[in-house]
Amino acid sequence: PIVYARLAEAYVATEYAPLAREYAARYSGKDQTPESLAALERLYPSLDRVIDALARAVATTHGGDNPTRAAGEKWRGQLAEFYKSRHAGSLDGLDALIAHVAAQPLP
């Protein structure tokens, strides 16, 4: 699970955070425009990679006396925040994502 958590951290640091800062600086608090929607479309793939990596980290911490279970709770909280930002504030489907993410290839 730690590999997936670190992968998520790398995605945030190198992809998501710079794009999110740029989006916030240019479009935060303003009406949507074609340009702002295009910026969101550039942001979403990196956000999806962060969500996928955190879901994999959380999925691999379930069950037994796994020593990373406590870290898994932290990762689940982070995952929930990213997931809500991508899904209009909703957590619908998050548990299904966690349950089935390992069956999918990495994006």
C-alpha positions in Angstrom: 0.0 0.0 0.0 2.8 2.4 0.7 3.9 2.3 -3.0 0.4 3.4 -4.1 0.3 6.1 -1.4 3.7 7.4 -2.5 2.5 7.3 -6.2 -0.5 9.4 -5.2 1.9 11.9 -3.4 4.0 12.1 -6.6 0.9 12.7 -8.8 -0.2 15.4 -6.4 3.2 17.1 -6.3 4.1 16.9 -10.0 0.8 17.0 -11.8 -2.3 17.9 -9.7 -1.1 20.7 -7.4 0.5 22.8 -10.2 -2.7 22.5 -12.3 -5.0 23.2 -9.3 -3.0 26.3 -8.3 -3.1 27.6 -11.9 -6.9 26.9 -12.1 -7.5 28.6 -8.7 -5.4 31.7 -9.7 -7.2 32.2 -13.0 -10.8 31.0 -12.4 -11.6 30.7 -8.7 -14.7 32.8 -7.9 -15.5 33.6 -11.5 -18.2 32.4 -13.8 -17.5 29.4 -15.9 -16.2 30.1 -19.4 -15.1 27.8 -22.2 -11.5 28.5 -21.1 -12.2 27.6 -17.5 -14.0 24.4 -18.5 -11.0 23.5 -20.7 -8.7 24.0 -17.8 -10.8 21.7 -15.7 -10.6 19.1 -18.4 -6.8 19.3 -18.2 -7.0 19.0 -14.4 -9.3 15.9 -14.3 -6.8 13.3 -15.6 -4.3 14.1 -12.9 -7.0 14.1 -10.3 -8.2 10.7 -11.5 -4.7 9.3 -11.2 -4.5 10.6 -7.6 -7.8 9.0 -6.8 -6.8 5.7 -8.4 -3.5 5.5 -6.5 -5.1 6.3 -3.2 -7.9 3.8 -3.8 -5.3 1.1 -4.4 -3.5 2.1 -1.2 -6.7 1.9 0.8 -7.8 -1.4 -0.9 -4.6 -3.1 0.1 -4.8 -2.1 3.8 -8.1 -4.0 4.4 -8.3 -7.1 6.5 -6.4 -8.8 9.2 -3.7 -7.3 11.4 -2.2 -5.4 8.6 0.4 -3.0 10.1 -0.6 -0.3 7.6 -4.2 -0.3 8.6 -3.9 3.0 10.5 -2.2 4.6 7.6 -5.1 3.3 5.5 -7.5 5.3 7.5 -5.5 8.5 6.7 -5.3 7.6 3.1 -9.1 6.9 3.0 -9.7 10.4 4.3 -7.4 11.9 1.7 -9.1 9.8 -1.0 -12.6 10.9 0.1 -11.6 14.6 -0.3 -10.1 14.1 -3.7 -13.1 11.9 -4.7 -15.6 14.5 -3.6 -13.9 17.2 -5.5 -14.2 15.1 -8.7 -17.8 13.9 -8.0 -19.6 17.1 -7.1 -19.2 16.6 -3.3 -20.6 13.1 -3.4 -19.0 9.9 -2.1 -21.4 7.7 -4.0 -19.4 4.9 -5.7 -16.3 5.3 -3.5 -16.7 2.0 -1.8 -17.2 0.2 -5.2 -14.1 1.9 -6.5 -12.1 0.7 -3.6 -13.5 -2.8 -3.9 -12.7 -3.1 -7.6 -9.7 -0.9 -8.3 -7.2 -3.8 -8.1 -8.9 -5.5 -11.0 -8.2 -2.5 -13.3 -4.8 -1.6 -14.8 -3.1 1.5 -13.6 -4.2 4.5 -15.6 
